[in-house]
Amino acid sequence: MTATDTRAVLDSLVDSGLSGREPSREDLLAVLATTDAELLDVVAAAGRLRRRYFGDRVKLNYLVNLKSGLCPEDCGYCSQRLGSKTEILKYTWLSPEDAAKAATAGVSGGAKRVCLVASGRGPTDRDLDRVGKTIEAIRAENPRVEVCACLGLLSDGQAERLREHGVDAYNHNLNTSEDQYGEICSTHDFADRVETVGKVRTAGLSPCSGLIAGMGETDADLVDVVLRLREIESDSVPVNFLIPFDGTPLEGTWGLTPQRCLRILAMVRLACPDREVRLAAGREIHLRTLQPLALHVVNSIFLGDYLTSEGQAGADDLKMIADAGFTVEGAEETTLPEQRERIRIRRRGAGTELAPNA
């Protein structure tokens, strides 16, 4: 593309984002195909939408790994997978008190949302009760904190039970396109993940679903999974960059550059202008010194460590946010723009196979 063509593509995507129109798949592919010389133009275009819907605020999220390792699923990117030889921490369920202590550390650092994660295919009813007791302990210390759960595939009725336990959101990433999914996992499929996100939405929880970049996917795979995330109305979209742990099938996979990561983030923002786009795992090792530039595209990051790897020090995250001219979003502030809070397209009841909201 010429410079004129690139500007036309970016202007078209910004106009679509401001007017609520569906972005063009071809335009999104064109963003990923831009050169490093055009990178600042791409970031600036995505930044227009980020500023329009989220101002200068950055939402902080904090992970608490309730149960680590020994997962029966074989997701090729995961250090907790079946047969993983990665020397990670392995433990069964944290006590509610220990989980609350970890959550309080994150909230003290500025986190607005605590994400409670447990390895495994999906929760049992007993697991849901454990999570409920953990939320009680967390909210006893931090009554206004948002709680997101990430427990794997959900069975019928489990999303509703989690809502009763005080869960606000549920994370279940699509990770990659439907076409590529079979190459990274064989113990469940893409449709299983989409079904769980649908159950989350139907139960009245906020869906959190995103992707992992750097697993050998094509540009088409990246655009297709992002458009699917837009279609299933994921409220928040975590963008992870593969951490190629030794002892996993994807060990040694180092195909990302900082510039590539920024283009991916910008494409996600241009496709999902009013969604919470979260910079997630792998940002420190792939974006490196360009992390502050990513804040002009995303409006949300994880604070501190991840599930099985260490992240940048929380104090350094806060300095980075301030130095880049942004502010930490407060507990009293609404993350999503008003129209996403107010308008929900019906996906259940008459004309669908899902139960009505009655």
Residue pairs with C-beta under 8 A, 6 or more apart in sequence:
1 9
1 30
1 33
1 34
3 38
5 30
6 30
6 34
6 38
6 41
7 41
9 27
9 30
9 31
10 31
10 41
10 42
10 45
10 270
11 45
12 24
12 27
13 23
13 24
13 27
13 28
13 31
13 45
13 270
14 45
14 48
14 49
14 270
15 21
16 22
16 23
16 24
17 23
17 49
17 52
17 270
17 273
17 274
18 49
18 52
18 273
23 227
23 270
23 271
25 223
25 227
27 270
28 223
28 226
28 227
28 267
28 270
28 271
29 219
29 220
29 223
31 42
31 263
31 266
31 267
31 270
32 219
32 222
32 223
32 263
32 264
32 267
33 219
34 41
34 42
34 263
36 259
39 259
39 262
39 263
42 262
42 263
42 266
43 262
43 266
43 293
43 296
43 297
44 296
45 266
45 270
46 265
46 266
46 267
46 269
46 270
46 296
46 297
47 296
47 297
49 269
49 270
49 273
49 274
50 269
50 277
50 296
50 297
50 298
50 299
52 273
53 273
53 274
53 299
53 337
54 276
54 299
54 335
54 337
56 325
56 326
56 327
57 299
57 326
57 327
57 328
57 329
57 333
58 295
58 298
58 299
58 300
58 301
58 321
58 326
58 327
58 328
58 329
59 112
59 113
59 276
59 278
59 299
59 300
59 301
59 328
59 329
59 335
60 106
60 109
60 110
60 111
60 112
60 113
60 300
60 301
60 302
60 303
60 317
60 328
60 329
61 111
61 112
61 113
61 114
61 115
61 148
61 278
61 300
61 301
61 302
61 303
62 103
62 105
62 106
62 107
62 109
62 111
62 113
62 114
62 115
62 302
62 303
62 304
63 106
63 115
63 117
63 302
63 304
63 305
63 306
63 307
64 94
64 99
64 102
64 103
64 106
64 114
64 115
64 116
64 117
65 89
65 117
65 118
65 119
65 307
65 308
66 93
66 94
66 99
66 116
66 117
66 118
66 130
66 131
66 134
67 91
67 92
67 93
67 94
67 118
67 119
67 120
68 80
68 88
68 89
68 90
68 91
68 119
68 307
68 308
69 79
69 80
69 84
69 88
69 89
69 90
69 91
69 119
69 308
70 80
70 90
70 119
71 78
71 80
71 81
71 82
71 119
71 120
71 121
72 82
72 120
72 121
72 187
73 81
73 82
73 120
73 121
73 152
73 185
73 187
73 188
74 81
74 82
74 83
74 185
74 186
74 187
75 81
75 175
75 184
75 185
75 187
76 183
76 184
76 185
76 215
76 248
76 249
76 250
77 175
77 184
77 212
77 215
77 242
77 248
77 250
78 84
78 248
79 86
79 88
79 243
79 245
79 247
79 248
79 308
79 309
80 88
80 119
80 307
80 308
81 248
82 187
84 245
84 247
84 248
85 246
85 247
85 248
86 245
86 246
86 247
86 248
86 308
87 247
88 245
88 308
89 308
93 118
93 127
93 130
94 102
94 134
96 130
96 133
96 134
96 136
96 137
96 138
97 137
99 116
99 134
99 137
99 138
100 134
100 137
100 138
100 140
100 141
103 114
103 138
103 141
103 142
103 145
104 138
104 141
104 142
106 114
106 303
106 304
106 314
107 114
107 141
107 142
107 145
109 303
109 304
109 314
109 315
109 318
110 303
110 314
110 318
110 328
111 145
111 303
112 145
112 146
112 329
112 330
112 331
112 335
113 145
113 146
113 147
113 148
113 168
113 169
114 138
114 142
114 145
114 146
114 147
114 148
115 148
115 149
115 150
115 171
115 302
116 131
116 134
116 135
116 147
116 148
116 149
116 150
116 151
117 149
117 150
117 151
117 171
117 307
118 127
118 131
118 150
118 151
118 152
119 152
120 127
120 151
120 152
121 152
121 153
121 187
121 188
122 151
122 152
122 153
122 154
122 155
122 158
123 131
123 151
123 152
123 154
123 158
125 161
127 151
128 158
128 161
128 162
128 165
131 149
131 151
131 162
131 165
131 167
132 164
132 165
132 166
135 147
135 165
135 166
135 167
136 166
138 145
138 147
139 145
139 147
139 166
144 331
144 332
145 331
146 168
146 169
147 166
147 167
147 168
147 169
148 167
148 168
148 169
148 170
148 171
148 206
148 208
149 162
149 167
149 169
149 170
149 171
150 170
150 171
150 172
150 208
151 170
152 172
152 196
153 172
153 188
153 192
153 193
153 195
153 196
154 170
154 172
154 196
154 199
154 200
156 199
158 199
159 170
159 199
159 200
159 202
159 203
159 205
160 203
162 170
162 203
162 205
163 203
163 204
163 205
167 205
168 205
168 206
169 205
169 206
169 207
169 208
169 235
169 236
170 200
170 205
170 206
170 207
170 208
171 208
171 209
171 238
172 193
172 196
172 197
172 200
172 207
172 208
172 209
173 193
173 209
173 210
173 211
173 212
173 238
173 240
174 190
174 193
174 194
174 197
174 209
174 210
174 211
174 225
174 228
174 229
174 232
175 181
175 184
175 193
175 210
175 211
175 212
175 225
176 184
176 211
176 212
176 215
176 217
176 221
176 225
177 190
177 217
177 220
177 221
177 222
177 224
177 225
177 228
178 190
178 191
178 224
178 225
178 228
179 220
179 221
179 224
180 215
180 216
180 217
180 218
180 221
181 189
181 190
182 189
183 216
184 215
184 250
193 209
194 228
194 232
197 207
197 209
197 232
197 234
198 232
198 347
198 354
200 206
200 207
201 207
201 232
201 233
201 347
202 347
202 348
202 354
202 355
202 357
206 235
206 236
207 232
207 233
207 234
207 235
207 236
208 234
208 235
208 236
208 237
208 238
209 229
209 232
209 234
209 236
209 237
209 238
210 229
210 234
210 236
210 237
210 238
210 239
210 240
210 278
210 280
211 222
211 225
211 226
211 229
211 237
211 238
211 239
211 240
211 268
212 240
212 241
212 242
213 222
213 239
213 240
213 241
213 242
213 256
213 261
213 264
214 241
214 242
214 244
214 253
214 255
214 256
214 282
214 286
215 242
215 250
215 253
216 250
216 253
216 255
222 264
222 267
223 267
223 271
226 237
226 267
226 268
226 271
226 272
227 271
229 237
229 272
230 271
230 272
230 275
233 344
233 345
233 347
234 272
234 275
235 275
235 276
235 336
235 340
236 275
236 276
236 277
236 278
236 300
236 335
237 268
237 272
237 275
237 276
237 277
237 278
238 278
238 280
239 264
239 265
239 268
239 277
239 278
239 279
239 280
239 298
240 280
240 281
240 282
241 256
241 261
241 280
241 281
241 282
241 283
241 285
241 286
241 287
242 250
242 253
242 256
242 282
243 281
243 282
243 285
243 306
243 309
244 250
244 251
244 252
244 253
244 254
245 251
245 308
245 309
256 282
256 286
257 286
258 286
258 287
258 288
258 289
258 290
259 290
261 283
261 286
261 287
261 290
261 294
262 287
262 290
262 293
262 294
262 297
265 277
265 279
265 294
265 297
265 298
266 297
268 277
269 277
269 297
269 298
274 336
274 337
274 339
274 340
275 336
275 340
276 299
276 300
276 335
276 336
277 297
277 298
277 299
277 300
278 298
278 299
278 300
278 301
278 302
279 287
279 291
279 294
279 295
279 298
279 300
279 301
279 302
280 301
280 302
280 306
281 302
281 306
281 307
281 309
281 311
283 291
283 294
283 301
283 311
283 312
284 291
284 311
284 312
287 293
287 294
291 312
291 320
292 320
292 323
292 324
295 301
295 320
295 321
295 324
295 326
296 324
299 335
300 335
301 317
302 311
303 311
303 314
303 317
304 311
304 312
304 313
304 314
304 317
305 311
312 320
318 328
321 327
321 328
329 335
334 341
347 354
348 354
348 355
348 356
348 357
349 355
349 356
349 357
349 358
350 356
